[in-house]
Amino acid sequence: MINANTVRELAQAHLAGGTGFLVDVRVSDGNAISILLDDDEGTSIEKCMALSRHLESMLDRDAEDFSLDVSSPGLDQPLKLHRQYLKNIGRDVQLKIAGAGKAEGKLTEATEEEITIVIREKRRIEGRKAKEWVEEEQTYPLNALDWTKVQISFKGTK
């Protein structure tokens, strides 16, 4: 069976010095290799194809047959790596907080240990009749989150 660490090393060598990075590498039964590739500048089909061709040339199909799938994480996929959080600063995200429900807001900061989002909601202000928009910063430790997903925004489109 092909080793996932071998595939990871070959892929990282190909990506070294560029803006692309590995999110996940899996090798399942029957040598079905699945790779999730992301990029600081946006993942393209060309970048996925280039990595796929590189790995095809480095692995010996005669020694062990395999299937290979290189793709970018879909919009429904949660963020896994610190680098993905950094890439998505300024975007709206939804968090699933372990044992505490969900939160939505704009991702404003990300460290290796925690993230900060700005939540914007209408609240009644004491002494006023109408509700007003209020922004509040909230910080969450990454180990307290089940997942973080980027929200799809259609603002500005007609």
N, C-alpha and C positions, 0 to 999 in steps of 0.2 A: 504494500500500500504506500502511496506517495505521502510523504510527511508534510504537514501544514507548515512547520517551521522552515523547511526547505523552500517551499513555495513563497513564504513571507520574505525570506532572505533574498531570493531571486527578484521578487517584485520591488523590494526596497532598494536594491542595487540599481534597478532600472529607473526608479523614481528619484534617486539621490540628486540633489542640486536643483530640483524643479519645485513646482508649487503643489504637485499632487502628493497625496498621502493615503495609506491604507487605513480603512475603517475596520475591516474584518476579513479574515481568511479562514475558510472552512474546507475540509476535505472529508467527505462522507463515504459510506460504503460504495464500492465500485469505482473509487477514485474520481468521484464527482467533485471537482474543485469549484468553489464559489468565492468570488472576491468582490468586496465593496470598495470602490475607489472614490475618493473625494478630492477636491482641489480648491485651494484658496481663491482661485480666480474663476471658479465654476468648472464643473466637470463636463466634458464634451464626449461625444461618441468617438471622436478621433483619438482622444487620450485613452479611452477604454480599449479601443482596437489596437493601439500601439502596445499597451501592456499585454494584451492577449497574445499578440504576435510574438512579443519578446519571450513570454513564458512558453509558448508553443515551440519556439526554437531552442529553448534551454532544457526542456523535459524530453526524455526519450520515449516516444510512443511505442517503439518496438520492445523496450524493456518492460514497460507497464502502460497499458492503455488507460486513457483518462478522458473525461469531458471537462470543459473549461467554460465558466461563465464569469465575465468581468462586467460589472455594472456600477452605477452610482446609487447611493442610498435614495430611495424614493421619498417623496414628501411625507409619507405616512410613517417613515422610519424614525425612531427616537435618536437624538444626538447621543453619541457614545464617548467621543473624545474631547478633551479640552480644546483642541484645535478647531473642532466643529463649532464649539461655543463661541470662540473668538471670531470665526468667520461670520457668525450670525448676529453679532452685536448690532443693535439698531433695528432688529426685526421683532415682530410680535411672536411670542411663544406661549405654549400652554404647558403647565407643569402638573404632574400627578405627584402629590406629596404623600409619602407613606403614612397611612392611617389618618390623613387629614383632608382628603378631597383634592380639588383642583384649583389652580390659580392661572390667570392669564394676564399678560402684560408685555411691555417692550423690554427686551434684554438689553441692559445697559453696561454690565460689567461681568467678567468671568475670570476667576482664578482657578487654580488647581483644586481648591477646596470648596468654593462656593460661587453662587451666581447672584446677581442683583437684577431685579426687574422693577419697572415703574408701572404701577397699576393706576388706571384712569377710570374713575366712576363718578356718577352723579350722586351727590349727598345733600341732604337738607342741612343748611347752615343755620345755627341758632340765631333767631332774630330776623330771619329772612323768609319770605313766602316761597320763593322758587328754589328748586334744587340747583346746585352749581357743580361744575366739573371740578374734581379734586384729584390731584396726582399724589401718589404715595409710593415711596421707595420701599421695597421689601427684599431682604437677603435670605437665601436658603442655602444650607450646606448641601453639597451634591450627594452626600451619603443619606440624606433625608428624602431624596427624590426617587420615585419609581421610574419616571421617565420625563424627558423634555422633548416636545415636538414643536417645530416651526409651524406657525399658522400661515395658511395661504391667504394672501390679501389681493383683493380685486379693486382696490381703491384707484380711482383715476381712469378706469377703463369704461368704455361705453358699449 
